[in-house]
């Protein structure tokens, strides 16, 4: 399997790339900064320098052609303003989806956020902008069922604790946290489970193995 991952130098993406290449898959990470390329090579991934805030859909599609799946794991990151939440968390996700459709790559996973909502409001303007951008991206992905076999993953608060391999994964889980290790492992399991297409799933730490949690979610 060849998987192209947007936000290839992100903390979840690097974990995902290591897992995929560790089992013999090919992982391609899209990055903006050429200085990050060696970090991707260290986990076995192929770095491709491509700025999703500036690239055309044709340019992105050219990288995706021949891939089996695309994963959007990019984000503007802490400290970025509302404008970049829009251009990265929303617009870049939509760009990757459009490029995947153009390239004939149907399997599409997006790492969203618990609470994502295109109409989100709140006392923290930056967080509200983030949740709106994620929600709008999710809405756009859901509207592409004719061209994409999509799954939207909405983790709770992310931690750097060691993964446990046990989670709660469901359309609604309630608030909670989850190690980034386990988010990456869930993404791998979702990629391996075609029946998870068309699902919006929240993810927090739990007491069910990742494999069982994904299989349960895929039974509809």
C-alpha positions in Angstrom: 0.0 0.0 0.0 1.2 3.5 -0.9 -0.2 6.2 1.4 0.3 10.0 0.8 0.2 12.0 4.1 -0.3 15.8 4.2 1.4 17.4 7.1 4.1 14.8 6.8 6.3 16.2 9.5 3.6 16.5 12.1 3.7 14.5 15.3 0.9 12.2 14.3 2.1 11.9 10.7 5.7 10.8 11.7 4.2 8.1 14.0 1.9 7.0 11.2 4.7 6.9 8.6 6.9 4.8 11.0 4.1 2.3 11.5 3.3 2.1 7.8 6.9 1.7 6.6 7.6 -0.7 9.5 5.2 -3.2 8.1 6.5 -2.8 4.5 4.1 -0.1 3.1 5.2 2.9 1.2 4.6 6.3 3.0 4.9 9.7 1.2 5.0 12.7 3.4 4.1 16.2 2.1 6.2 18.9 3.8 6.7 22.6 3.3 10.2 22.9 4.7 13.0 21.0 2.9 14.9 20.9 6.2 12.4 18.4 7.5 13.1 15.8 4.8 15.7 13.8 6.8 13.3 13.4 9.7 10.9 11.6 7.3 13.7 9.5 5.8 14.6 8.4 9.4 11.2 6.8 9.8 11.3 5.3 6.3 9.0 7.7 4.5 9.6 9.5 1.2 9.5 13.3 1.6 7.9 15.5 -1.0 8.3 19.2 -0.7 4.9 20.7 -1.6 3.2 23.8 0.1 -0.5 23.0 0.2 -1.2 26.7 0.8 0.3 27.6 -2.6 0.0 24.4 -4.7 -2.5 23.9 -7.4 -4.8 20.9 -7.5 -2.9 19.5 -10.5 0.4 19.7 -8.6 -1.0 17.8 -5.7 -2.8 15.3 -7.9 0.5 14.5 -9.6 2.0 13.3 -6.3 -1.1 11.3 -5.4 -1.3 9.4 -8.7 -0.7 5.7 -8.1 -1.4 5.9 -4.3 -3.8 3.7 -2.5 -4.8 6.2 0.1 -4.4 9.8 1.2 -4.4 11.1 4.8 -4.8 14.7 5.8 -2.9 15.1 9.1 -1.8 18.8 8.6 -2.6 21.7 10.8 -1.6 25.3 11.2 -0.4 24.5 14.7 -0.2 26.3 18.0 0.5 30.0 17.7 -1.0 30.5 14.3 -3.8 32.9 13.8 -7.3 32.5 12.5 -6.3 33.1 8.9 -3.9 30.2 8.8 -6.6 28.0 10.5 -8.6 28.7 7.4 -5.8 28.3 4.8 -4.4 25.1 6.3 -7.0 23.3 8.4 -9.8 24.0 5.9 -8.5 24.9 2.5 -5.5 22.5 2.4 -7.8 19.7 3.4 -10.2 20.5 0.6 -7.4 20.8 -1.8 -6.1 17.4 -0.9 -9.5 15.9 -1.3 -10.0 17.4 -4.7 -6.6 16.3 -5.8 -7.3 12.7 -4.6 -10.5 12.6 -6.6 -8.6 13.9 -9.6 -5.9 11.3 -9.2 -8.4 8.5 -8.7 -7.4 7.8 -5.1 -10.7 7.0 -3.3 -9.5 6.1 0.2 -9.3 9.3 2.2 -8.7 9.8 5.9 -8.7 13.2 7.7 -7.6 13.9 11.2 -10.1 16.4 12.5 -10.8 17.4 16.1 -13.4 16.7 18.7 -15.8 19.6 18.7 -15.2 20.5 15.0 -18.2 22.6 13.8 -18.4 25.0 10.9 -20.6 27.2 13.1 -18.4 27.1 16.3 -18.3 30.1 18.5 -16.8 30.7 21.9 -14.8 32.9 24.2 -11.5 32.0 22.6 -11.5 33.4 19.0 -8.5 31.3 17.8 -9.9 28.1 19.1 -13.3 28.9 17.6 -11.6 29.6 14.2 -9.8 26.3 14.5 -13.0 24.4 15.2 -14.8 26.2 12.4 -12.1 25.4 9.9 -12.0 21.8 10.9 -15.8 21.6 10.8 -15.9 23.2 7.3 -13.3 20.8 6.1 -15.2 17.8 7.4 -18.4 19.1 5.8 -16.6 19.4 2.4 -15.2 15.9 2.7 -18.6 14.4 3.6 -20.0 15.9 0.4 -17.6 14.0 -1.7 -18.9 10.5 -1.2 -19.3 10.0 -4.9 -15.5 10.3 -5.4 -14.0 9.5 -2.0 -14.3 6.6 0.5 -13.7 8.9 3.4 -13.3 8.5 7.1 -13.2 11.5 9.5 -11.3 10.9 12.8 -11.9 13.3 15.6 -9.5 12.7 18.5 -9.8 14.3 21.9 -7.0 16.2 23.6 -3.7 14.9 22.2 -0.9 13.8 24.6 2.6 12.5 24.2 2.1 9.7 26.7 3.0 6.2 25.5 0.3 4.5 23.5 -1.7 1.8 25.3 -3.2 0.2 22.2 -6.6 0.6 23.9 -9.2 3.2 22.9 -12.8 4.2 22.7 -13.9 4.9 19.1 -17.4 5.8 18.3 -19.6 8.5 16.7 -19.8 10.1 20.2 -17.4 9.2 22.9 -17.6 12.1 25.4 -14.6 14.3 26.2 -11.2 12.8 26.9 -7.6 12.6 25.9 -5.7 10.1 23.7 -2.0 9.5 23.1 -0.7 10.5 19.6 0.7 7.0 19.4 -2.8 5.5 19.5 -4.1 8.0 17.0 -1.5 6.9 14.5 -2.3 3.2 15.2 -6.0 3.9 14.8 -5.3 5.5 11.4 -3.5 2.4 10.3 -6.4 0.2 11.4 -8.9 2.4 9.6 -6.8 2.3 6.4 -7.0 -1.5 6.6 -10.8 -1.5 7.2 -12.8 -0.6 4.1 -16.0 -0.8 6.2 -15.0 2.3 8.1 -15.6 4.5 5.0 -18.3 7.0 5.5 -17.9 7.2 9.2 -17.2 10.2 11.5 -15.6 8.8 14.6 -14.5 10.4 17.9 -11.4 8.9 19.6 -10.3 8.9 23.2 -8.4 6.6 25.5 -10.4 3.5 26.5 -10.2 -0.2 27.3 -10.9 -1.8 24.0 -8.0 -2.9 21.7 -7.6 -0.7 18.6 -8.4 -3.6 16.2 -11.6 -4.5 18.0 -12.7 -0.8 18.4 -12.3 -0.3 14.6 -14.0 -3.5 13.7 -17.0 -2.6 16.0 -17.2 0.9 14.5 -17.2 -0.5 11.0 -20.2 -2.8 11.7 -23.2 -0.7 10.8 
